[in-house]
Amino acid sequence: MFFDLADPVFWVMIAFFGFVGILLYYKVPGMIAGALDARAEAIRNELDEARRLRDEAQALLADYKRKSQEVEDEAKAILEQAKREGEALAAETRKSLHESVERRTKLAEEKIARAEAQALSEVRSSAVESAIAAAEKILKTRASGETANALVDSSIRDLGGKLN
């Protein structure tokens, strides 16, 4: 016969076809294919999710870099503004100090001038008083009688003109 029942190859072939038949009966190839398709779909979904997360991460990174640059620019602008304001304040303070020193110098010079004028006036007044006293002594000793009366009359006339 074509098949020899004593041949082990025959029995292996029968076992193999039986095994394949059982696999086909219970639809194992379909289940394996379904499981592989499900696994492939899960992997695809995970890859899509990973791409989406990577894109979001890159967008966040770009956003943070942009914000960091904006903050850095703003900080530079604030520093420059503070520097300008500081320089302006320093210039204004120097100007104010200079004006104050000039005012005080002018006031001191005016006080000195007034003190000099007052001292000069006092010296003149003292000199006039001394001259009057000296003149009085001289006139008392040298002028007498009619000369004294003429001088008194002349002084009274001059005094009236000076008081007006």
BAFI-3210 file (N, C-alpha, C; in Angstrom, 3 decimals, decimal comma, padded with zeros to 6 digits):
// residues 164
n [1|2|3|4|5|6|7|8|9|10|11|12|13|14|15|16|17|18|19|20|21|22|23|24|25|26|27|28|29|30|31|32|33|34|35|36|37|38|39|40|41|42|43|44|45|46|47|48|49|50|51|52|53|54|55|56|57|58|59|60|61|62|63|64|65|66|67|68|69|70|71|72|73|74|75|76|77|78|79|80|81|82|83|84|85|86|87|88|89|90|91|92|93|94|95|96|97|98|99|100|101|102|103|104|105|106|107|108|109|110|111|112|113|114|115|116|117|118|119|120|121|122|123|124|125|126|127|128|129|130|131|132|133|134|135|136|137|138|139|140|141|142|143|144|145|146|147|148|149|150|151|152|153|154|155|156|157|158|159|160|161|162|163|164]
n.u [000,799|000,219|000,530|002,319|001,617|003,326|005,378|007,134|007,138|004,762|002,986|003,830|003,190|000,378|-000,134|000,775|-000,988|-003,349|-002,882|-002,734|-005,293|-006,820|-005,969|-007,003|-009,716|-010,333|-009,907|-007,408|-005,348|-006,682|-007,133|-004,503|-003,684|-005,476|-004,632|-002,039|-002,635|-004,010|-001,968|-000,184|-001,742|-001,914|000,768|001,108|-000,665|000,637|003,016|001,975|000,970|003,377|004,661|002,890|003,174|005,892|005,804|004,226|005,952|008,105|006,828|006,210|008,798|009,788|008,023|008,728|011,373|010,945|009,488|011,433|013,353|011,858|011,515|014,167|014,792|013,014|014,043|016,526|015,635|014,442|016,693|018,185|016,438|016,419|019,083|019,217|017,413|018,774|021,120|019,968|018,886|021,235|022,490|020,627|020,804|023,493|023,306|021,460|022,925|025,096|023,758|022,824|025,246|026,202|024,194|024,575|027,197|026,867|025,144|026,893|028,891|027,357|026,740|029,311|029,947|028,004|028,854|031,387|030,617|029,177|031,197|032,931|031,234|030,973|033,630|033,949|032,002|033,094|035,475|034,464|033,231|035,490|036,864|035,073|035,137|037,799|037,819|036,082|037,524|039,680|038,366|037,302|039,541|040,817|038,911|036,976|034,518|033,267|034,022|033,407|030,638|029,915|030,671|028,925|026,445|026,759|027,030|024,529|022,889|023,897|023,294|020,509|020,048|021,145|019,530|017,172]
n.v [-001,144|002,291|003,766|003,050|001,582|001,076|002,725|005,375|007,982|008,240|008,259|010,529|012,395|012,096|012,927|015,475|016,616|016,265|017,857|020,363|020,419|020,494|022,951|024,550|024,014|025,063|027,647|028,867|030,070|032,403|033,579|034,010|035,700|037,799|038,502|039,312|041,405|043,078|043,567|044,877|047,109|048,246|048,856|050,672|052,668|053,383|054,378|056,535|058,042|058,542|060,114|062,289|063,179|063,845|065,915|067,746|068,184|069,356|071,660|072,845|073,222|075,029|077,114|077,728|078,492|080,770|082,332|082,554|084,030|086,366|087,191|087,610|089,688|091,596|091,941|093,036|095,422|096,595|096,902|098,677|100,868|101,451|102,143|104,424|106,051|106,208|107,525|109,923|110,809|111,078|113,091|115,141|115,417|116,213|118,658|119,999|120,060|121,589|123,998|124,584|124,919|127,144|129,026|129,160|130,049|132,543|133,727|133,740|135,404|137,742|138,187|138,611|140,932|142,659|142,653|143,755|146,293|147,193|147,168|149,035|151,242|151,508|152,040|154,451|155,948|155,926|157,236|159,717|160,518|160,643|162,659|164,757|165,021|165,713|168,070|169,541|169,834|171,308|173,550|174,544|175,226|177,076|178,716|181,441|183,601|185,814|184,361|181,778|181,992|182,588|180,258|178,392|179,385|179,027|176,259|175,460|176,379|174,799|172,290|172,274|172,169|169,688|167,902|167,928]
n.w [000,000|-000,241|001,985|004,795|007,754|009,802|009,578|011,053|010,116|008,807|010,946|012,250|010,343|010,327|012,941|012,779|010,811|012,207|014,411|013,144|012,105|014,473|015,412|013,362|013,697|016,199|015,586|015,938|014,346|013,556|016,013|016,827|014,789|015,302|017,885|017,314|015,573|017,356|019,158|017,444|016,834|019,392|019,814|017,728|018,584|020,953|019,874|018,409|020,552|021,870|019,934|019,923|022,558|022,469|020,588|022,017|024,161|022,833|021,927|024,394|025,359|023,440|023,972|026,643|026,219|024,659|026,486|028,452|027,076|026,670|029,320|029,997|028,210|029,182|031,744|031,092|029,951|032,189|033,827|032,238|032,234|034,969|035,263|033,628|035,049|037,478|036,665|035,815|038,223|039,705|038,213|038,570|041,330|041,580|040,229|041,852|044,245|043,412|042,824|045,388|046,752|045,357|046,063|048,852|048,911|047,700|049,590|051,779|050,780|050,537|053,250|054,203|052,769|053,839|056,498|056,165|055,216|057,423|059,349|058,189|058,265|061,044|061,677|060,305|061,627|064,193|063,612|062,823|065,203|066,806|065,450|065,769|068,525|068,823|067,357|068,900|071,261|070,318|069,415|071,797|073,165|071,455|070,222|071,123|072,534|070,147|067,858|068,566|068,886|066,229|064,933|066,160|065,298|062,515|062,407|063,309|061,234|059,130|060,161|060,118|057,336|056,748|058,097|056,688]
ca.u [000,000|000,940|000,858|002,778|001,191|004,432|006,377|006,934|006,917|003,331|002,313|004,186|002,394|-000,991|-000,166|000,929|-002,239|-004,330|-002,606|-003,124|-006,752|-007,338|-005,704|-007,967|-011,041|-010,511|-009,599|-006,198|-004,651|-007,425|-006,862|-003,113|-003,677|-006,175|-003,764|-000,946|-003,195|-004,286|-000,665|000,328|-002,551|-001,497|002,092|000,882|-001,254|001,696|003,914|001,268|000,945|004,748|004,885|002,090|003,829|007,139|005,435|003,811|007,156|008,859|006,080|006,420|010,180|009,870|007,289|009,551|012,522|010,433|009,191|012,722|013,940|011,060|011,850|015,528|014,699|012,337|014,997|017,501|014,961|014,283|018,018|018,542|015,585|016,921|020,362|018,904|016,820|019,850|021,970|019,203|018,809|022,576|022,708|019,759|021,374|024,687|022,856|020,866|024,021|025,841|022,943|022,819|026,564|026,245|023,342|025,231|028,363|026,356|024,688|028,077|029,517|026,509|026,946|030,642|029,853|027,263|029,724|032,402|029,972|028,863|032,469|033,392|030,364|031,340|034,939|033,717|031,286|034,067|036,404|033,736|033,088|036,814|037,165|034,207|035,672|039,052|037,478|035,468|038,610|040,453|037,551|037,168|040,797|041,246|037,852|036,297|033,755|032,536|034,374|032,649|029,223|029,773|030,768|027,711|025,377|027,021|026,754|023,075|022,344|024,285|022,576|019,133|020,072|021,483|018,423|016,111]
ca.v [000,000|003,536|004,182|001,958|001,939|000,861|003,782|006,491|009,212|008,282|008,673|011,946|013,164|012,049|013,765|016,872|017,067|016,316|019,054|021,499|020,372|020,988|024,397|025,196|023,828|026,042|028,949|029,384|031,042|033,668|034,182|034,477|036,874|038,863|038,945|040,054|042,680|043,905|044,010|045,856|048,327|048,828|049,446|051,843|053,699|053,852|055,211|057,797|058,772|059,003|061,240|063,412|063,686|064,490|067,197|068,638|068,537|070,306|072,920|073,435|073,672|076,251|078,151|078,138|079,241|082,085|083,074|082,854|085,143|087,563|087,615|088,143|090,995|092,508|092,237|093,971|096,714|097,146|097,335|099,876|101,950|101,800|102,824|105,769|106,804|106,455|108,578|111,173|111,222|111,537|114,392|116,099|115,634|117,040|120,002|120,571|120,313|122,713|125,199|124,850|125,465|128,497|129,869|129,364|130,896|133,894|134,240|134,008|136,611|138,883|138,432|139,206|142,307|143,440|142,801|144,749|147,614|147,588|147,482|150,297|152,279|151,694|152,713|155,838|156,600|156,119|158,273|160,987|160,874|161,066|163,945|165,760|165,239|166,454|169,424|170,220|170,210|172,378|174,759|175,035|175,849|178,149|179,654|182,018|184,812|185,976|183,285|180,611|182,244|182,502|178,842|177,746|179,798|178,395|174,835|175,290|176,525|173,611|171,147|172,326|171,727|168,272|167,107|167,874]
ca.w [000,000|-000,368|003,351|005,640|009,100|010,714|009,340|012,000|009,366|008,569|012,188|012,511|009,406|010,820|014,143|012,349|010,205|013,290|015,195|012,305|012,051|015,761|015,431|012,474|014,262|017,287|014,976|016,574|013,489|013,623|017,324|016,799|013,912|016,048|018,975|016,699|015,095|018,539|019,671|016,482|017,035|020,668|019,584|016,876|019,452|021,853|019,071|018,152|021,826|022,111|019,010|020,394|023,769|022,055|019,976|023,110|024,916|022,024|021,950|025,724|025,411|022,635|024,711|027,782|025,700|024,257|027,713|029,094|026,313|026,972|030,687|029,945|027,558|030,109|032,812|030,530|029,813|033,544|034,258|031,491|032,741|036,305|035,067|033,140|036,149|038,430|036,113|035,850|039,629|040,086|037,570|039,244|042,659|041,390|039,870|043,062|045,166|042,853|043,043|046,828|047,092|044,805|046,906|050,139|048,657|047,467|050,884|052,596|050,226|050,914|054,687|054,341|052,266|054,842|057,669|055,796|055,163|058,802|060,007|057,613|058,814|062,439|061,691|059,903|062,724|065,257|063,161|062,866|066,622|067,288|064,826|066,418|069,871|068,675|066,916|070,052|072,162|069,693|069,398|073,174|073,577|070,577|069,861|072,264|072,267|068,890|066,941|068,997|068,559|064,773|064,574|066,610|064,379|061,233|062,578|063,413|059,871|058,378|060,714|059,575|055,929|056,685|058,613|055,687]
c.u [000,866|001,375|001,253|002,469|002,307|005,486|006,126|006,685|005,434|002,622|002,651|003,361|000,948|-001,114|-000,082|-000,364|-003,348|-004,154|-003,042|-004,638|-007,361|-007,136|-006,712|-009,378|-011,296|-010,147|-008,399|-005,459|-005,345|-007,162|-005,440|-003,020|-004,355|-005,306|-002,598|-001,431|-003,467|-002,979|-000,071|-000,422|-002,152|-000,135|001,966|000,314|-000,200|002,683|003,280|001,246|002,339|005,079|004,143|002,733|005,141|006,855|005,011|005,025|007,991|008,157|006,267|007,834|010,350|009,182|008,116|010,785|012,101|010,160|010,474|013,394|013,195|011,400|013,244|015,543|014,060|013,276|016,058|016,894|014,799|015,622|018,445|017,735|016,082|018,243|020,131|018,331|017,871|020,768|021,260|019,119|020,159|022,862|021,873|020,307|022,627|024,304|022,292|021,949|024,826|025,078|022,927|024,143|026,675|025,413|024,015|026,465|027,928|025,883|025,872|028,773|028,712|026,683|028,294|030,612|029,117|028,124|030,822|031,820|029,675|030,139|033,006|032,579|030,717|032,669|034,769|033,039|032,245|035,044|035,743|033,607|034,417|037,173|036,352|034,748|036,956|038,777|036,884|036,544|039,378|039,666|037,401|038,434|041,143|040,153|037,183|035,506|033,008|032,830|033,568|031,193|028,983|029,812|029,495|026,570|025,534|026,688|025,259|022,434|022,670|023,525|021,148|019,066|020,344|020,340|017,303|016,596]
c.v [001,241|004,025|002,951|002,357|001,765|001,938|004,956|007,808|009,375|008,794|010,132|012,826|013,201|012,974|015,231|017,404|017,139|017,581|020,298|021,551|020,924|022,508|025,141|025,107|024,866|027,465|029,634|030,349|032,412|034,388|034,739|035,738|038,045|039,414|039,763|041,401|043,634|044,447|045,069|047,183|049,023|049,507|050,717|052,996|054,277|054,754|056,573|058,670|059,350|060,189|062,491|064,043|064,402|065,851|068,208|069,113|069,560|071,664|073,616|073,981|074,976|077,407|078,648|078,910|080,648|082,937|083,465|084,029|086,439|088,102|088,225|089,529|092,021|092,899|093,226|095,362|097,384|097,671|098,617|101,074|102,408|102,559|104,248|106,630|107,145|107,573|109,922|111,707|111,750|112,912|115,466|116,427|116,507|118,484|120,706|120,932|121,521|124,016|125,579|125,465|126,900|129,452|130,182|130,250|132,342|134,523|134,585|135,276|137,849|139,218|139,097|140,661|143,182|143,679|143,826|146,141|148,105|147,967|148,812|151,467|152,554|152,416|154,182|156,605|156,902|157,223|159,640|161,451|161,350|162,436|165,053|166,072|166,061|167,896|170,207|170,693|171,397|173,668|175,336|175,767|177,065|179,160|180,166|183,229|184,775|184,861|182,049|180,785|182,113|181,034|178,099|178,099|179,098|176,898|174,580|175,413|175,293|172,377|171,117|171,857|170,243|167,387|166,977|167,036]
c.w [000,000|000,999|004,138|007,078|010,112|010,567|010,291|011,279|009,104|009,799|012,570|011,598|009,869|012,028|013,750|011,761|011,242|014,116|014,429|012,211|013,325|015,849|014,559|013,043|015,351|016,846|015,639|015,636|013,507|014,942|017,367|015,957|014,614|017,169|018,419|016,173|016,267|019,110|018,749|016,645|018,342|020,519|018,756|017,719|020,411|021,114|018,765|019,412|022,137|021,207|019,490|021,634|023,430|021,438|021,043|023,907|024,142|022,014|023,298|025,860|024,629|023,356|025,891|027,334|025,313|025,488|028,438|028,400|026,594|028,359|030,721|029,309|028,484|031,247|032,326|030,403|031,179|034,050|033,547|031,985|034,111|036,188|034,592|034,260|037,194|037,951|036,151|037,278|040,096|039,484|038,256|040,634|042,571|041,092|041,096|044,067|044,706|043,086|044,521|047,263|046,576|045,658|048,228|049,988|048,475|048,778|051,789|052,105|050,601|052,389|054,921|053,895|053,277|056,077|057,384|055,793|056,573|059,542|059,507|058,163|060,264|062,560|061,338|061,026|063,872|064,892|063,226|064,314|067,191|066,730|065,476|067,802|069,808|068,289|068,078|071,012|071,609|069,732|070,803|073,592|072,728|070,295|071,115|071,783|070,957|067,905|067,299|068,649|067,066|064,323|064,981|065,676|063,034|061,310|062,645|062,050|059,032|058,836|060,211|058,158|055,816|057,177|057,588|054,576]
res [m|f|f|d|l|a|d|p|v|f|w|v|m|i|a|f|f|g|f|v|g|i|l|l|y|y|k|v|p|g|m|i|a|g|a|l|d|a|r|a|e|a|i|r|n|e|l|d|e|a|r|r|l|r|d|e|a|q|a|l|l|a|d|y|k|r|k|s|q|e|v|e|d|e|a|k|a|i|l|e|q|a|k|r|e|g|e|a|l|a|a|e|t|r|k|s|l|h|e|s|v|e|r|r|t|k|l|a|e|e|k|i|a|r|a|e|a|q|a|l|s|e|v|r|s|s|a|v|e|s|a|i|a|a|a|e|k|i|l|k|t|r|a|s|g|e|t|a|n|a|l|v|d|s|s|i|r|d|l|g|g|k|l|n]
***
